[in-house]
Amino acid sequence: MQKIRVPDTGRLSWIVIDGEHIPVDVVNEYLVYLHRLERSPNTVRAYAHHLQAYWDFLLEQQHNWRDLKLPQLAEFVSWVRHTTRAGGGHRSDATINLILAAISSFYEYQDRLGVETAISRSRRLGAKSPYKPFLHHISRTQSLRHAVVRVKAIKRLPRVFSPSEVQSLLDSCTRLRDRFLLCLLHESGMRIGQALGLRHADIRSYDGAIDIVPRANSNGALAKSRSPYVVHVSKQAMALYADYLIHEYGEISHDYVFVNWWGGQVGAPMRYATAIDLFRQLSKRTGLRATPHMFRHTHATDLLRAGWDAAYVQRRLGHAHIQTTVSTYAHLSAEDMGEMFERYQKERER
C-alpha cells in the first residue's frame, strides 16, 4: 500500500500495489471512487489496507479476483487470521469482519459497473430483492459494510479513560495548544478531523458554543458529518483557549485554531499525522494507550452514565442515526449495571 496525492484534488490518498510494486488499477479505481465521494481519509486508508491484504492473498494463492468463489473467500478468512500483521500479532474477529466488509464493498462496486464476478453472482442469488434505487451506490445512508461472509465476533466495549487517566494525559502535555486539543476532545466528543478543521470563527467564547461545520480544509481534515451542529464546552476550556491564543499562537494571521508552530511547516494548519504523533508521545510519557477517538468514546460513555437520553447524546456526537449511538455506547459495563440496580432498589424501598 502506498500514499499518493490525487491530481484533481491535491489531497492525499492511498493505493494498492502488487508484488512488483505496480499499482493494481482495478482496486485503485474503487479507492479513487471513495475518495471523490469524500469518504473520510481514515476510511479510504483502512479500505486500502484491507484490500492490500486481500490482493496479497490472491497473488500468493494464484486466484483471479473475478473467479473467486465463496469457498476461496472462506479460505481467505483462515489465511488472514493466521497471517502475522506488520506490527506483530494476529487479527481479531472484529478486524477480519472489517476486511470482509471492504472486500464486499469492492465487489458491490464492480457489480454496479456491470462487471460479472463469481462473488457478485452469489450476492444476487442470496438477495431478498434485486431492486435497488437509482444512485443507490452513492447514497450515504446505505452501509457499505454488508459483507457476503462474516465471522462470529465478540462485541467489545469501547475503551474509555478514567478521570485520573484523562488528567494524566492533560498533565503530560508540554504545550498549551496540545492541552487545549485534548481538553476539547474530552469535553465535546468531537472527532479529531472536526477539531483540526476548526476556525476561530467557529468558537463563541462568550457562551462556550462551538460550531462543527462540514467544509473542505487545506490540511485534509474532515468533519465527516454532513450537517453542521453545535456543541458546548466549559468555561475552563474557553479559558484554556484564551491562554493558548495569548501565550502560544503566533503572529501569523491564520483562521485555523490548531496550527503547527514548532518544526515542520511553521504556520500551517495542524495535520492528522501531527496529531497522531502527539498521541504517540503522550502514550510513551504516561504508559497509557491513547488515541484521539478514545476521548470521543469516553465522552459518550460519561454522558450515558450521567443519565443523558440517547437522543441527546446522538445530537452531541453528530451521529446521523440514533442506532449508531445506541449500538456503540449503550453496552455499559457490569459496574454501571450494578450501580443502576442499586438505584432501582433504593427507589423501590422509598
Buried (B, 14 or more C-beta within 10 A) or exposed (E): BEEBEBEEBEBBBBBBBBEEEEEBEBBBEBBBBBBEEBBBBBBBBBBBBBBBBBBBBBEEEEBEBBEBBBEBBEBBBEBBBEEEEEEEEEBBBEBBBBBBBBBBBBBBBBBEEEEEBBBBEBBEEEEEEEEBEEEEBEEEEEEBEEBBBBBEEEEEBBEBBEEEBBEBBBEBBEBBBBBBBBBBBBBBBBBBBBBBBBBEEBBEBEEBBBBBBBEEBEBBBBBBBEEEBBBEBEEEBBEBBEBBBEEBBEEEEBEBBBBBBEEEEEBBBBBBEBBEEBBEBBBEBBEBEBBBBBBBBBBBBBBBBEEBEBEEBBBBBBBEEBEEBBEBBEBBEEEBEEEEEEEEEEEEEE
